[in-house]
Amino acid sequence: MINDPETLTGVILNGAHGIYDVHTDDGVLRCTLRGKLKKAFAQAQSAKSAGKVRPRHDQVLLTTSRAERMERRDSNESPLPSRLSVGDYVKLRRLDATTGMIEEILPRQTALTRKDAGSTSKKVIQQTMLANLDQVVLVFATTQPEPHFGMLDRYLTICESAEIHPIICLNKIDLPHEERIEQEAALYRSLGYTVIWTSTHTREGTEQLRSLLKDHTSLFSGPSGVGKSSLVNTIESGMALRTGLISDATGKGKHTTTGSQLYPLSGGGWLADSAGIRALAAWNIAPEDLGACFVEFRPYLGECLYSDCLDKSSKSPSLAPRGSQGGTFT
């Protein structure tokens, strides 16, 4: 592309129906796609299978897989996505003071994806919800709703697979909570994870969280009703995100934020807030990559007696050093 004064680089803040708000050094421009990109997107969309069942909105995951990223790095492959996503970096041409035309999509580093509606049992198509994030703030409440540590473990596994830094945020610490919550937090800390305690009422921990967000592209994720939007409003005043409500009947959070949005942080960096996620599906992690996604298991990688063992069932052999006659790791 010819580099002229009207060519700018920017990041997609939000978009719908082919119209995108793009942040540039010259401000935010309302942009559309250049004709050739529209055609390329249309061709990519037409190649999808005609799936009949839409995926659950909350079946969202972080990707790409470790092997897929390495393959692309080695081949310098930069496949054109089937659609633009929040967080994508683009090159655009300014048309006037407020509008522009997107000319080029820059390569993605990471992505938050889910199964596309066009997926079938034979062909899985990924739909990108958010691109190019550095870290994920995994927000769980100490109570109301009760924390689901099994879900947190799934989040951590997926973050490790995508090589995106996780931050565990335990919110609502001003409310009485069980002692086991602190014991669980100590366990995650012992594994090397960053764990912070926050309260939007007392402001405890919010300054620490703000410093962790500085100069990063971060996503707040976690179940509904744990206070993600309230935390965003606390650490960055002026972000008019609706706060989550707790259902009196179920004790589960109601979805309030309906889509991904990317916001510039006054201290530097970007922050995205997304709809609450009740379940996390790690369907794109290859079996041979799964062991490396558990921090506590990494010291034993490659030490199984059987080099091709994936430990798929309780009948699998015990973990033992190669060349040994028996014994297990504990």
C-alpha positions in Angstrom: 0.0 0.0 0.0 1.3 3.5 -0.8 1.9 5.4 2.4 0.4 8.8 2.0 -0.7 11.5 4.5 -4.3 10.2 4.5 -3.3 6.6 5.3 -3.7 5.8 9.0 -3.4 2.8 11.3 -6.2 2.2 13.8 -8.0 -0.3 15.9 -11.6 -1.4 15.7 -13.6 -0.2 18.7 -17.0 -1.6 17.7 -18.9 -2.4 14.6 -22.2 -3.5 13.1 -23.7 -3.9 9.7 -20.5 -3.1 7.9 -19.8 0.2 9.7 -16.9 0.4 12.2 -15.7 3.0 14.6 -11.9 3.0 14.4 -9.5 4.7 16.8 -6.5 6.4 15.2 -3.9 8.9 16.3 -6.1 11.6 14.7 -9.2 10.5 16.6 -12.1 8.1 16.0 -13.4 7.7 12.4 -16.6 6.1 11.2 -15.4 3.6 8.5 -16.6 1.2 5.9 -14.8 -1.5 4.0 -13.1 -1.0 0.7 -14.8 -2.8 -2.1 -12.2 -5.5 -2.5 -12.4 -6.4 1.2 -16.2 -6.6 1.0 -15.8 -9.0 -1.9 -13.2 -11.1 -0.1 -15.4 -11.3 3.0 -18.4 -12.3 1.0 -16.4 -15.1 -0.6 -15.2 -16.3 2.8 -18.8 -16.2 4.1 -20.1 -18.2 1.1 -17.6 -20.9 1.7 -19.1 -21.7 5.1 -21.4 -24.7 5.6 -25.1 -23.9 6.0 -25.5 -24.8 9.7 -29.0 -24.8 11.1 -28.4 -24.6 14.8 -26.9 -21.5 16.3 -24.3 -22.0 19.1 -25.1 -20.9 22.6 -24.1 -17.3 23.0 -22.1 -18.2 26.1 -20.0 -20.9 24.5 -17.0 -18.6 24.0 -13.3 -19.4 24.1 -9.9 -18.1 23.5 -7.8 -19.4 20.6 -5.7 -20.0 18.5 -4.1 -23.3 19.3 -0.4 -23.4 20.0 0.3 -25.6 17.0 -1.8 -23.4 14.7 0.0 -20.3 15.7 3.5 -21.9 15.3 2.5 -23.1 11.8 1.4 -19.6 10.8 4.6 -18.1 12.2 6.7 -20.5 10.3 4.9 -20.0 7.0 4.3 -16.2 7.5 0.7 -17.0 6.6 -1.8 -14.3 7.2 -5.3 -15.6 6.2 -8.0 -13.0 5.7 -10.7 -13.4 8.3 -14.3 -13.8 7.2 -15.3 -10.6 9.0 -13.7 -7.8 11.0 -13.8 -8.0 14.8 -13.4 -5.6 17.7 -9.6 -5.3 18.4 -8.5 -5.8 14.8 -5.8 -3.4 13.6 -6.4 -1.9 10.2 -5.0 0.5 7.7 -7.5 3.0 6.4 -7.8 6.1 4.2 -9.3 9.2 5.6 -12.2 10.5 3.5 -13.1 13.6 5.5 -12.9 14.9 9.1 -15.1 12.1 10.5 -15.1 9.2 8.1 -12.7 6.8 6.4 -12.4 3.6 4.3 -10.6 0.5 5.6 -8.0 -0.6 3.1 -6.2 -3.4 4.8 -6.5 -5.7 7.9 -3.3 -6.3 9.8 -2.4 -9.9 11.0 -4.1 -11.0 14.2 -2.0 -12.2 17.2 -4.7 -13.8 19.3 -8.5 -14.0 19.2 -11.5 -14.6 21.4 -13.8 -17.0 19.3 -16.8 -19.2 19.4 -18.3 -21.7 17.0 -19.9 -20.0 14.0 -23.5 -20.7 13.1 -22.3 -22.3 9.9 -20.4 -25.0 11.8 -21.3 -28.7 11.2 -20.3 -32.0 12.7 -17.7 -32.4 10.0 -16.5 -28.8 9.7 -16.0 -26.4 12.6 -15.8 -22.7 11.7 -14.6 -20.1 14.3 -16.2 -16.7 14.6 -13.9 -14.1 16.2 -15.5 -12.0 18.8 -12.4 -10.0 19.9 -8.9 -9.8 18.4 -5.4 -9.0 19.7 -5.8 -9.1 23.4 -2.8 -9.4 25.8 -4.5 -10.5 29.0 -7.8 -11.6 30.4 -9.0 -10.5 33.8 -11.0 -13.5 35.1 -13.6 -11.9 37.4 -15.4 -14.1 40.0 -17.4 -13.0 43.0 -16.5 -14.3 46.5 -20.3 -14.6 46.9 -23.6 -13.6 45.2 -23.1 -15.6 43.0 -20.9 -18.3 44.6 -17.6 -18.8 42.7 -17.4 -21.7 40.3 -13.7 -22.8 40.5 -14.2 -25.5 37.9 -15.2 -22.8 35.4 -12.1 -20.7 36.5 -9.9 -23.8 35.8 -11.4 -24.0 32.3 -10.6 -20.3 31.7 -7.1 -20.8 32.9 -6.6 -23.8 30.6 -7.8 -21.8 27.6 -5.6 -18.8 28.5 -2.6 -21.0 28.7 -3.4 -22.6 25.3 -3.7 -19.2 23.7 -0.6 -17.8 25.5 -2.7 -14.9 26.9 -1.8 -13.8 30.4 -4.6 -14.4 33.0 -5.3 -12.3 36.0 -7.6 -13.8 38.6 -9.8 -11.1 40.2 -12.0 -12.1 43.2 -14.6 -9.4 43.6 -17.1 -8.4 46.3 -14.7 -9.0 49.1 -16.7 -6.5 51.2 -19.3 -9.2 51.5 -19.0 -12.1 54.0 -17.6 -15.2 52.2 -16.4 -18.7 53.1 -12.9 -19.4 54.3 -12.4 -21.9 51.4 -12.4 -19.0 49.0 -9.1 -17.7 50.5 -7.7 -21.2 50.5 -8.5 -21.6 46.8 -6.9 -18.2 46.1 -3.7 -19.3 47.9 -3.5 -22.4 45.7 -3.7 -20.4 42.5 -1.0 -18.0 43.8 1.2 -21.0 44.6 1.0 -21.9 40.9 2.2 -18.5 39.9 -1.0 -16.9 38.9 -1.7 -13.2 39.7 -4.7 -13.1 42.2 -6.2 -9.8 43.3 -9.1 -9.0 45.7 -11.4 -6.2 44.8 -14.5 -4.3 46.0 -16.3 -1.6 44.1 -17.9 -0.4 47.4 -14.7 0.0 49.4 -12.4 0.5 46.3 -10.0 -2.1 47.8 -7.8 -3.5 45.1 -9.1 -1.3 42.3 -5.9 0.8 42.1 -3.8 -2.4 41.8 -6.1 -3.6 39.0 -5.8 -0.3 37.2 -2.0 -0.6 37.2 -2.2 -4.1 35.8 -4.3 -2.8 32.9 -1.9 0.0 31.9 -0.5 -0.4 28.4 -2.3 -3.7 27.8 -5.3 -4.8 25.7 -7.4 -6.6 28.3 -10.7 -8.4 28.5 -12.9 -8.7 31.5 -14.5 -12.1 31.5 -16.4 -14.3 33.9 -19.9 -15.3 34.9 -22.8 -12.8 34.9 -23.5 -10.8 38.0 -19.9 -10.9 39.5 -19.4 -7.2 38.9 -17.4 -6.9 35.7 -19.2 -3.8 34.6 -19.1 -2.2 38.0 -15.3 -2.8 38.2 -14.9 -1.1 34.8 -16.9 1.9 35.9 -14.8 2.1 39.1 -11.4 1.9 37.5 -12.2 4.1 34.5 -14.8 6.8 35.3 -16.9 7.9 32.4 -17.4 4.4 30.9 -21.2 4.2 30.9 -21.5 0.4 31.1 -24.7 -1.0 32.6 -24.0 -2.9 35.8 -25.1 -6.5 36.2 -28.2 -7.4 38.2 -28.6 -10.5 40.3 -31.9 -12.4 39.8 -33.7 -12.9 43.2 -35.2 -16.1 41.9 -32.1 -17.9 40.7 -29.1 -16.0 42.3 -27.5 -16.0 38.8 -26.5 -12.9 37.0 -28.5 -11.4 34.2 -26.7 -10.6 31.0 -26.4 -6.8 30.6 -23.6 -6.1 28.1 -24.8 -7.5 24.8 -21.6 -7.4 22.7 -17.9 -6.7 22.8 -16.7 -3.1 23.0 -13.2 -1.8 23.1 -12.4 1.3 25.2 -9.2 3.4 25.5 -8.0 3.6 29.0 -6.9 7.0 30.3 -3.7 5.5 31.7 -2.8 3.8 28.5 -4.1 0.5 27.0 -7.4 -0.9 26.0 -10.2 -2.6 27.8 -13.0 -4.8 26.5 -16.2 -5.7 28.3 -18.3 -8.6 27.0 -21.5 -10.4 27.8 -21.4 -12.8 30.8 -20.2 -16.3 30.0 -21.9 -19.2 31.9 -20.0 -22.0 30.2 -16.6 -22.3 28.5 -15.9 -24.8 25.8 -12.3 -25.6 25.1 -13.0 -27.6 21.9 -10.0 -26.3 19.9 -7.2 -27.5 22.3 -5.5 -30.5 20.7 -5.1 -33.5 23.1 -1.3 -33.3 22.7 -1.4 -29.7 23.9 -3.7 -30.2 26.9 -1.0 -31.2 29.4 1.0 -28.0 28.8 -2.2 -26.0 29.6 -2.0 -27.1 33.3 0.9 -25.2 35.0 1.2 -27.9 37.8 1.6 -30.7 35.2 4.3 -29.0 33.1 7.3 -30.4 35.1 6.2 -33.9 34.2 5.7 -33.4 30.4 7.6 -35.9 28.4 8.1 -38.1 31.5 5.4 -40.6 30.8 6.5 -44.2 30.3 4.6 -44.2 27.0 5.6 -41.4 24.7 2.2 -41.4 22.9 0.1 -41.7 26.0 -2.7 -39.1 26.2 -4.3 -40.5 29.4 -7.8 -40.6 28.0 -9.3 -42.9 30.6 -8.9 -44.3 34.1 -7.4 -47.4 32.5 -4.4 -45.4 31.2 -1.0 -46.4 32.7 0.3 -44.4 35.6 2.7 -41.6 35.0 6.2 -43.1 35.2 9.7 -42.1 34.0 10.6 -43.5 30.6 12.9 -46.5 30.9 11.7 -47.2 34.5 10.2 -50.5 35.6 7.4 -48.9 37.5 6.6 -46.2 40.1 4.6 -43.1 39.7 5.0 -39.4 40.2 3.0 -37.9 43.0 
